[in-house]
Amino acid sequence: MSAKNLIKDIQPKSETLRLIQKYVLNKYTITIALFLVWMVFFDKTSFLVINELNGEIGKYEEQLQYYKTEYEKNDAFYKKLMNNKSEKEKYARENYFMKKPNEEIFILVADSTHIAKNK
């Protein structure tokens, strides 16, 4: 066999194989493909990690909104409580069982075993 015959045997038989060999198996194409795979899956700032972090940010933003509304509600209650003496007295009596002098308080507690038997 001569050198020309060897070169003909090594060369691709069809046009598509030649195009694949020319463009797809090019060192730059392989390098770019490996780089993209690395950036999407393996890098610490990969697409998957960034997507997960964005999900956590959304969760924390929802918590922040919840705490803001709770703060506003509690702040309004505090202002109402501090500006109105009768509200303050009512709150102290209901939550801390405070009483006026010469006054008795009766705390009624339902017996849970008796309630459960009647159901």
SVG drawing of the C-alpha trace seen along z (x, -y; Angstrom):
<svg xmlns="http://www.w3.org/2000/svg" viewBox="-72 -59 76 61">
<polyline fill="none" stroke="black" stroke-width="0.4" points="0.0,0.0 1.2,-3.4 0.9,-6.5 -1.9,-7.9 -4.0,-4.9 -3.5,-5.2 -4.6,-8.8 -7.7,-8.0 -8.6,-5.3 -8.2,-7.6 -10.2,-10.4 -14.0,-10.3 -16.1,-8.6 -19.1,-11.0 -19.5,-14.8 -21.3,-14.7 -18.4,-12.9 -16.1,-15.5 -18.2,-18.3 -18.3,-16.7 -14.6,-16.2 -14.1,-19.8 -16.5,-21.7 -17.6,-19.5 -14.3,-17.8 -12.5,-21.2 -10.5,-22.0 -12.3,-25.3 -15.7,-23.7 -14.7,-21.0 -13.2,-23.6 -16.4,-25.8 -18.6,-22.8 -16.5,-21.7 -16.5,-25.2 -20.3,-25.4 -20.8,-22.0 -18.5,-23.1 -20.3,-26.4 -23.7,-24.9 -23.1,-21.9 -19.8,-22.0 -18.7,-25.6 -19.6,-27.0 -21.5,-29.8 -23.2,-27.4 -26.7,-27.8 -28.1,-25.2 -26.6,-26.9 -27.8,-30.3 -31.3,-28.9 -31.3,-27.4 -30.1,-30.6 -32.8,-32.6 -35.4,-30.2 -34.0,-30.9 -34.1,-34.7 -37.8,-34.4 -38.5,-32.5 -36.7,-35.1 -38.6,-37.9 -41.9,-36.3 -40.7,-36.0 -39.7,-39.6 -43.1,-40.7 -44.8,-38.5 -42.7,-40.1 -43.4,-43.6 -47.1,-43.1 -46.8,-41.6 -44.8,-44.6 -47.3,-47.0 -50.1,-45.1 -48.3,-45.0 -47.2,-48.7 -50.8,-49.8 -51.9,-47.7 -49.1,-49.2 -50.1,-52.7 -53.8,-52.0 -52.8,-50.4 -50.5,-53.3 -52.9,-56.1 -56.0,-54.7 -56.1,-54.0 -59.3,-51.8 -57.7,-49.6 -54.6,-49.2 -56.6,-48.2 -58.7,-45.8 -55.5,-44.2 -53.9,-43.8 -57.1,-42.3 -57.5,-39.8 -53.9,-38.7 -52.2,-39.2 -55.3,-38.7 -54.6,-42.0 -57.3,-43.4 -58.4,-46.5 -58.0,-46.7 -60.8,-45.0 -61.8,-43.0 -61.8,-39.3 -61.1,-37.4 -62.5,-34.0 -60.7,-32.0 -62.9,-29.2 -61.0,-26.3 -63.0,-23.7 -62.2,-20.1 -60.9,-18.6 -61.6,-15.0 -65.2,-15.8 -65.6,-17.5 -64.0,-14.6 -66.3,-12.0 -69.5,-14.0 -68.5,-14.1"/>
</svg>
